[in-house]
């Protein structure tokens, strides 16, 4: 099964709700549904906050695919180039007041999925995340 969602950067809620409903419709375990929603929220929030300088409404695409015991989320946007895999891992051992800002959301996203891939295709960022799931109950 494959679904695609257009995501308005000023209003992420409807797309996140649709993603969650699609995952639940495929009987993905609740914990995995919530983890993938959190991953999608983190990625799309970063696109909305940091992808463009003009403050205008933009759209991103979210493709959801179920295949071979895994869920694949593919995010595409036309924002400035950004490879989250190149971001430094935050120093989680330092007290929060001494730690540099940023990177925690990317770290969280990476910890919740099994694989992450990034590519810049022309003027488009393509981020693909994969998470293994148990067979449908």
N, C-alpha and C positions, 0 to 999 in steps of 0.2 A: 504494500500500500504506500502511496505517496500523496502528500498534500503540500500545498504552497500557500503562504500567507504574505500579504503586503502589510508592512508595518509602518505606520505613521510615527515619526520620531517624537512628536509632541504628545502622543497618546498610545503608550505601549500596552495598556491594560487589555483592550479588546483582543489583540493578537496573542498575548500571553494566555488569556482565558481560552481562546480557540485552540491553542497548542495543548493546553491542559486537557480540554475536552476530547481532543483527538487521541491523546495518549490514553486517557481513561477508556475511550471507546474501543481501543485495542487491548484493553485489560492489562495494561502495563502496571506492575506493582506500585502501590501508593508512594512508597519511599522514592522510587525511581522517577515517578511523575513529578514529585516536588523538587527533586534534585535537578531534573532537566528544565523545569520552569525557572528555577534559580539561575541556572547557567544561561538560559535565553534572556532573562531579565538583565543579568550582568553584561552580556555581550551587547544587547540592544541599548541599554542605558549608556554604555561607553560610546556607541555610534552616535546617539542623540547628543551627548555632552561634548564629545571631542572630535567628531567626524568632520564638522564644517565650521567655518568662521562666520557665516552670514546670519546666523540666528533664525533662518527661515525653516519652514516645514520641509522635511525630506522624507524619503521612504527607503526602507530596506526590504529585502526579501528573506523569508525564512522558509526553507524547504525541509519537510519532515518525511523521512522514509523509514519503513520497517523492512529489514532484510536479514536473513540468516542469523537470527538470534540477537540482533542489535538494532538500536535506534540510531539513526543518523540525522543530525541537524546541520543544515548548511545555511550560513548567513552570508548574504551579499549586500554590499552597499557601495555607493560611489563617493564616499568620504576620502579624506586624505589617507595616504598609505599608512597602515599601522599593522605591524606583525606582533601580536601579543606573545608569540613564542620567543621573541627576541628580548622581551622585557626581563629585567633582572629579578631574580627570586628575592622576595622581601626577607629581611633578617628578622625572623620571628622570635629570636632569642633576646633581642634588644627591647628595653622598655618602650612602650608606644610613644612616649614623648621624645625619645631619642632616635626613633626610626624615621627614615625619610618617607614622605607622603607617596601614596600610590602603590599599585602592584598587588594589593591584598585581594581585590576582586578577581584578577587574572589568576592568582595563585589558587583561590577557592574554586574557580571554574575548572582549572586543570586537575584539581584533586577530586572532582566529582565525576569525571568522565574517564574512559579508557584510552582514548586517543584524540589528539588535536592536530589539525593540519591547517596551514595558512598558505595562500597564494595571492599574488597581485596579478590579476588578469586584465591587461589593458588599464583602464581607469577604475577598476573595481577590486575591492577587497573581497576575498572569499575565505571564510573561516568554516571549517568542517569539524564537527565533534562527533565522536562515536561512543556509545555506551552499550555494553552487553546487557541483555535482559533475559530473564528466564522465559521459557515457553509460555504462551498464553494459557491462563488457567481456565 
